[in-house]
Amino acid sequence: MATWVPRNWALLTSTPWQTYTVAIGLGLFGIAVAYAIARAIRLHPANARTIGLETGIQNGPLAIAIVLLTFADSPDIGLTLIVPALYSLFIVIVATFVTIWFRRANTAAEQKIPNLL
C-alpha cells in the first residue's frame, strides 16, 4: 500500500466514487455472505469468522487472474483492472476492521462462558 498508492495517485483521484463503493462493498459482501453461510450450516462462530475472512480476502487475486486471462488482448485492460486493483487495496483495510470487530465479538462471547476449570 505504501508504494502502490503514491505511484497510482492520479488513477486514484480520477476514479469515480461509485467504483470505490463497488470495490469496498465487494469485500464486505464476500465476508458477510461467507460468514452467513458458515453460520447457517452451524459451524462454530470462530470457524465461520475464519471462513468469512478467507473468502473475502481471496476474491482480489481471483478477480485479477480472471480479468488478465479473459481480457489479455484488450486495449482497455487497465480500465478493466481498476475494480480488482482497488478491491485488493481496500480489502487490507476492510479485513483489518472486520478482524478487530470479530475479535471483540470473540472476547465478548468468551466472557459470557463461565470458566469450568
C-alpha positions as CSV (number, residue, x, y, z in Angstrom):
1,M,0.0,0.0,0.0
2,A,2.8,2.4,0.9
3,T,4.3,2.2,-2.6
4,W,1.2,1.5,-4.7
5,V,-0.8,4.5,-3.6
6,P,1.8,7.2,-4.4
7,R,2.6,5.6,-7.8
8,N,-1.1,5.4,-8.7
9,W,-2.3,8.7,-7.2
10,A,-3.5,10.1,-10.5
11,L,-5.6,7.0,-11.1
12,L,-7.0,7.1,-7.5
13,T,-8.0,10.7,-7.8
14,S,-9.6,10.3,-11.2
15,T,-11.6,7.2,-10.3
16,P,-15.3,7.9,-9.6
17,W,-16.7,7.3,-6.1
18,Q,-19.0,4.6,-7.4
19,T,-16.0,2.5,-8.3
20,Y,-14.7,2.8,-4.7
21,T,-18.2,1.8,-3.4
22,V,-18.2,-1.3,-5.5
23,A,-14.6,-2.2,-4.6
24,I,-15.1,-1.8,-0.9
25,G,-18.6,-3.3,-1.0
26,L,-17.4,-6.4,-2.8
27,G,-15.1,-7.3,0.1
28,L,-17.7,-6.6,2.8
29,F,-20.3,-8.6,0.8
30,G,-18.0,-11.5,0.3
31,I,-17.1,-11.7,4.0
32,A,-20.7,-11.3,5.1
33,V,-22.2,-13.9,2.8
34,A,-19.5,-16.4,3.6
35,Y,-19.9,-15.9,7.3
36,A,-23.7,-16.2,7.0
37,I,-23.5,-19.4,5.0
38,A,-21.0,-20.9,7.5
39,R,-23.3,-20.0,10.4
40,A,-26.3,-21.3,8.5
41,I,-24.6,-24.7,8.3
42,R,-24.0,-24.4,12.1
43,L,-20.2,-24.1,12.1
44,H,-18.7,-22.8,15.3
45,P,-18.6,-18.9,15.3
46,A,-14.8,-18.9,15.2
47,N,-14.7,-21.1,12.2
48,A,-17.4,-19.0,10.5
49,R,-15.4,-15.9,11.1
50,T,-12.3,-17.6,9.6
51,I,-14.2,-18.7,6.5
52,G,-15.7,-15.2,6.1
53,L,-12.4,-13.5,6.1
54,E,-10.6,-16.1,3.9
55,T,-13.4,-16.0,1.4
56,G,-13.4,-12.2,1.3
57,I,-9.7,-11.8,1.0
58,Q,-9.3,-14.4,-1.8
59,N,-11.6,-12.5,-4.2
60,G,-8.9,-9.9,-5.2
61,P,-6.3,-12.2,-6.7
62,L,-9.0,-14.3,-8.3
63,A,-10.6,-11.3,-9.9
64,I,-7.3,-10.0,-11.2
65,A,-6.5,-13.5,-12.6
66,I,-9.8,-13.8,-14.3
67,V,-9.5,-10.3,-15.9
68,L,-6.0,-11.0,-17.1
69,L,-6.9,-14.4,-18.6
70,T,-10.1,-13.2,-20.1
71,F,-9.2,-9.7,-21.5
72,A,-5.4,-10.1,-22.1
73,D,-5.7,-8.7,-25.6
74,S,-8.0,-5.8,-24.7
75,P,-6.5,-2.3,-25.2
76,D,-8.7,-1.2,-22.2
77,I,-7.3,-3.8,-19.8
78,G,-6.1,-1.1,-17.4
79,L,-9.6,0.2,-17.0
80,T,-10.9,-3.3,-16.6
81,L,-8.4,-3.9,-13.7
82,I,-9.5,-0.8,-11.7
83,V,-12.1,-2.6,-9.6
84,P,-9.9,-5.6,-8.8
85,A,-6.9,-3.4,-8.1
86,L,-9.0,-1.1,-5.7
87,Y,-10.5,-4.2,-4.2
88,S,-7.1,-5.6,-3.5
89,L,-6.0,-2.3,-2.0
90,F,-9.1,-1.8,0.2
91,I,-9.5,-5.4,1.3
92,V,-6.5,-5.0,3.5
93,I,-8.2,-2.1,5.3
94,V,-11.6,-3.8,5.4
95,A,-10.2,-7.1,6.7
96,T,-8.3,-5.2,9.4
97,F,-11.5,-3.6,10.7
98,V,-13.5,-6.9,10.3
99,T,-10.8,-8.7,12.3
100,I,-11.0,-6.2,15.1
101,W,-14.8,-6.5,15.1
102,F,-14.6,-10.3,15.1
103,R,-12.0,-10.3,18.0
104,R,-14.3,-8.1,20.1
105,A,-17.2,-10.5,19.3
106,N,-15.0,-13.4,20.3
107,T,-13.9,-11.7,23.5
108,A,-17.5,-10.8,24.4
109,A,-18.5,-14.5,23.8
110,E,-15.7,-15.8,26.0
111,Q,-16.7,-13.5,28.8
112,K,-20.2,-15.0,28.8
113,I,-18.9,-18.5,29.1
114,P,-18.3,-19.5,32.7
115,N,-14.8,-20.9,33.5
116,L,-15.3,-24.5,34.5
117,L,-11.7,-25.2,35.4
